[in-house]
Amino acid sequence: MISRLKDLQNEVYLILRSHPATRDNDRLLMVKIWCRQNHLLRPDPRSGRPSINFESFAREFIDGVYASPESIRRCRQRLQETRPELRGTKYGEKKKLSKEVQHNIKFL
């Protein structure tokens, strides 16, 4: 389990470093992670469509073949906390908003 999380953290690091758009877009980050985990999710050069159908992807996703969205998000969040060069343009806004949310939750 721990080695799988370390592997995922390395994958997230590589993608954040090489694809700056993923620093502010978790959905794009997840798609790139899943495409690295299964090359059949990438578009076929001849047809332009993935070689795997949605039903197969969904079955594999449910079976745990792919990293969970929550794990990917947590890895991204942790890496951005500790490595400022991986932060996106919205990092400061998100931090400010999280402090406001925490403050509001205290008074519920």
C-alpha positions as CSV (number, residue, x, y, z in Angstrom):
1,M,0.0,0.0,0.0
2,I,2.7,2.5,1.0
3,S,4.8,1.7,-2.1
4,R,1.8,2.1,-4.3
5,L,1.2,5.6,-2.8
6,K,4.9,6.5,-3.3
7,D,4.6,5.4,-6.9
8,L,1.5,7.5,-7.4
9,Q,3.2,10.5,-5.8
10,N,6.1,10.1,-8.2
11,E,3.7,9.9,-11.1
12,V,1.8,13.0,-9.9
13,Y,5.2,14.9,-9.5
14,L,6.3,14.0,-13.0
15,I,3.0,15.2,-14.5
16,L,2.8,18.4,-12.5
17,R,6.4,19.2,-13.6
18,S,5.9,18.5,-17.3
19,H,2.3,19.7,-17.7
20,P,1.7,23.0,-16.0
21,A,-2.0,23.0,-16.8
22,T,-2.5,20.1,-14.4
23,R,-1.4,22.3,-11.5
24,D,-4.8,24.0,-11.4
25,N,-7.0,21.2,-12.9
26,D,-7.4,18.0,-10.9
27,R,-9.6,16.5,-13.7
28,L,-6.9,16.9,-16.3
29,L,-4.3,15.5,-13.8
30,M,-6.5,12.5,-13.2
31,V,-6.9,11.8,-16.9
32,K,-3.1,12.0,-17.4
33,I,-2.5,9.7,-14.5
34,W,-5.0,7.1,-15.7
35,C,-3.6,7.3,-19.3
36,R,-0.1,6.5,-17.8
37,Q,-1.7,3.6,-15.9
38,N,-3.3,2.2,-19.1
39,H,-2.0,3.2,-22.5
40,L,-5.2,2.0,-24.1
41,L,-6.9,5.1,-22.7
42,R,-4.9,7.2,-25.1
43,P,-6.3,8.0,-28.5
44,D,-5.3,5.6,-31.2
45,P,-3.3,7.5,-33.8
46,R,-5.3,6.0,-36.7
47,S,-8.9,6.4,-35.4
48,G,-8.4,9.2,-32.8
49,R,-10.4,7.2,-30.3
50,P,-9.2,5.2,-27.3
51,S,-8.8,1.5,-27.8
52,I,-10.7,0.8,-24.6
53,N,-14.4,1.3,-24.2
54,F,-16.1,3.1,-21.3
55,E,-17.6,-0.2,-19.9
56,S,-14.1,-1.7,-19.6
57,F,-12.7,1.4,-18.1
58,A,-15.6,1.6,-15.6
59,R,-15.1,-2.0,-14.6
60,E,-11.4,-1.6,-14.1
61,F,-11.9,1.7,-12.2
62,I,-14.4,0.0,-9.8
63,D,-12.0,-2.9,-9.4
64,G,-9.2,-0.5,-8.3
65,V,-7.0,-0.8,-11.3
66,Y,-6.7,3.0,-11.5
67,A,-5.6,5.4,-8.7
68,S,-8.5,6.9,-6.9
69,P,-9.4,10.6,-7.6
70,E,-9.0,11.3,-3.9
71,S,-5.5,9.8,-3.8
72,I,-4.4,11.8,-6.8
73,R,-5.8,15.0,-5.4
74,R,-4.1,14.4,-2.0
75,C,-0.8,13.7,-3.7
76,R,-1.1,16.9,-5.7
77,Q,-2.0,18.9,-2.7
78,R,0.9,17.6,-0.6
79,L,3.4,18.1,-3.4
80,Q,2.2,21.7,-3.9
81,E,2.5,22.4,-0.2
82,T,6.1,21.3,-0.1
83,R,7.3,22.3,-3.6
84,P,6.4,25.8,-4.5
85,E,7.6,25.3,-8.1
86,L,4.7,22.9,-8.6
87,R,2.0,25.3,-7.6
88,G,-0.5,26.6,-10.1
89,T,-1.7,30.2,-10.6
90,K,-4.7,29.5,-8.4
91,Y,-2.7,28.2,-5.4
92,G,-2.9,31.5,-3.4
93,E,-6.6,31.9,-4.1
94,K,-7.3,28.3,-2.9
95,K,-5.3,28.8,0.3
96,K,-7.1,32.1,1.1
97,L,-10.5,30.5,0.4
98,S,-9.7,27.5,2.6
99,K,-8.9,29.7,5.6
100,E,-12.3,31.5,5.1
101,V,-14.1,28.1,5.0
102,Q,-12.3,27.0,8.2
103,H,-13.3,30.2,9.9
104,N,-16.9,29.8,8.9
105,I,-17.1,26.2,9.9
106,K,-16.0,27.1,13.5
107,F,-19.0,29.3,13.9
108,L,-21.6,26.8,12.6
